[in-house]
C-alpha cells in the first residue's frame, strides 16, 4: 500500500458536554491542545484553531465514537474521520500511565498515537450515498424495534407465568393480534373464568385461527378449567402490568410493520438492491440488512477480510510461547455478526451447496453456531465479490469456479538432467 500523504493528526476524547483535543503536525514537532464545547461554536472553534496552527494541511480525526455529534459534523464537512477502538485507547493509556491515571488529555493523546502508528492499516469512514444511508439507518432502527419488542415480549411472558399461566396455555404466541385481543378482553384469570360463551365466540369473530373447530369445544373447555387462585391485590397489579405491556407490544408491532414497508420501498430504489436480493435466503428482511453491512460506497472496504473482521465472523488467534488458541472475536459489530449468522442459516433452505457445507461441518464435530459462522464467512467472500463487481448471484458460476479450484492439478514435469 502506498504511503499516506502527510496530514495533521487530531485525537479527540469526547463527552456529552465538551471534547478534549490534541493535534500534532505531520512531523510531530508542533502540538496543539485545547478543549471545545459540544456544540456548533465549539466545532467552529476547533476548525479555526487548527487552521491558525497548521494552515490548510489535510487533517485526520481519530474518535472513539464517530457517531457522536462531533463525528457527524466532521463527516458532513467531508473530513477524514477514523474510528479507534475504545479498548485500544484504554490499553494504550495504561501503557503510557502505569500509575493508572485517567485523564481526558491522555486519552486524546492515545488517539493520536494510535492514528500515527496504525494509519496504514486503518481506513477512514466513508459514508454511503444519501439513499444508501437512509436504508442503512432504517435497518438499524428496525433492529432497535425488534430488540425492544423481544424485551417487552419476555417481560409479558414472565408476568403471565407468574400471574396468568392459562393465557400462555391458550395463546403461546404473544405477538399474534388474537393473543393481544384476548389479553385486552380477559386481562385476569377471574374475568376469563366468568366469561360467557357469547363473549368467547365474539373474541374470534373476523379473526384467523388455525383450528376453528376447537374454538367452542377444546379451547373453551381449557379456558374454563380451574386455575390457580390469586389474591385481589395480585389480580389488580397483574391486570395493570399485562395491559401496559400488551399496549406497548401493539405499538412496537405497528412500528415494525411501518418500518418494513419503508425499508422495502427505499431498498427497491437502490442500484445495489438486486445484488443482495439475489442471495438465496436473503428475503425482504435480510437483503436490506446485508446491504447495510456493505453499504454502497465502493471504497468503503478494500478486502473481504476487513468486512469479516468488522462483523466478527473470523476468530482471533492468540499465541504465547508454545501455546496457541483460537477464540471468538468479541470486539466487533455484533449486529452485523447476527445478520450474517441469520443469513447463513436461511441460505441452507435455498442453496444446496450451503446445506452440504453445513452438514459436513457438523459431521466434523463443529457446533451449530461454529458451522453457521464458517458458512457465513464463506458467503461473505461471495457477497463481497458480488458487491465489488456489481453482479447478482449465479449458483452455476459459483459451482463451476469451485469445481475448477478443487480439480487435481497436472504434475509439474521434472527438469531434464
C-alpha positions, 0 to 999 in steps of 0.5 A: 500500500502506498504511503499516506500523504502527510496530514495533521493528526487530531485525537479527540476524547469526547463527552456529552458536554465538551471534547478534549483535543490534541493535534500534532503536525505531520512531523510531530514537532508542533502540538496543539491542545485545547478543549471545545464545547459540544456544540456548533461554536465549539466545532467552529472553534476547533476548525479555526484553531487548527487552521491558525496552527497548521494552515490548510494541511489535510487533517485526520480525526481519530474518535472513539465514537464517530457517531457522536455529534462531533463525528457527524459534523466532521463527516458532513464537512467531508473530513477524514474521520477514523474510528479507534477502538475504545479498548485500544485507547484504554490499553494504550493509556495504561501503557503510557500511565502505569500509575493508572491515571485517567485523564481526558488529555491522555486519552486524546493523546492515545488517539493520536498515537494510535492514528500515527502508528496504525494509519496504514492499516486503518481506513477512514469512514466513508459514508454511503450515498444519501439513499444508501444511508437512509436504508442503512439507518432504517435497518438499524432502527428496525433492529432497535424495534425488534430488540425492544419488542423481544424485551417487552415480549419476555417481560409479558411472558414472565408476568403471565407465568407468574400471574396468568399461566392459562393465557400462555396455555391458550395463546403461546404466541404473544405477538399474534393480534388474537393473543393481544385481543384476548389479553385486552378482553380477559386481562385476569384469570377471574374475568376469563373464568366468568366469561360467557360463551357469547363473549368467547365466540365474539373474541374470534369473530373476523379473526384467523385461527388455525383450528376453528373447530376447537374454538367452542369445544377444546379451547373453551373447555381449557379456558374454563378449567380451574386455575390457580387462585390469586389474591385481589391485590395480585389480580389488580397489579397483574391486570395493570402490568399485562395491559401496559405491556400488551399496549406497548407490544401493539405499538412496537408491532405497528412500528415494525410493520411501518418500518418494513414497508419503508425499508422495502420501498427505499431498498427497491430504489437502490442500484445495489438492491438486486445484488443482495436480493439475489442471495438465496435466503436473503428475503425482504428482511435480510437483503436490506440488512446485508446491504447495510453491512456493505453499504454502497460506497465502493471504497468503503472496504478494500478486502473481504477480510476487513468486512469479516473482521468488522462483523466478527465472523473470523476468530482471533488467534492468540499465541504465547510461547508454545501455546496457541488458541483460537477464540471468538472475536468479541470486539466487533459489530455484533449486529452485523455478526447476527445478520450474517449468522441469520443469513447463513442459516436461511441460505441452507433452505435455498442453496444446496451447496450451503446445506452440504457445507453445513452438514459436513461441518457438523459431521466434523464435530463443529457446533451449530453456531461454529458451522453457521459462522464458517458458512457465513464467512464463506458467503461473505467472500461471495457477497463481497465479490458480488458487491465489488463487481456489481453482479447478482448471484449465479449458483452455476458460476459459483459451482463451476469456479469451485469445481475448477479450484478443487480439480487435481492439478497436472504434475509439474514435469521434472527438469531434464538432467 
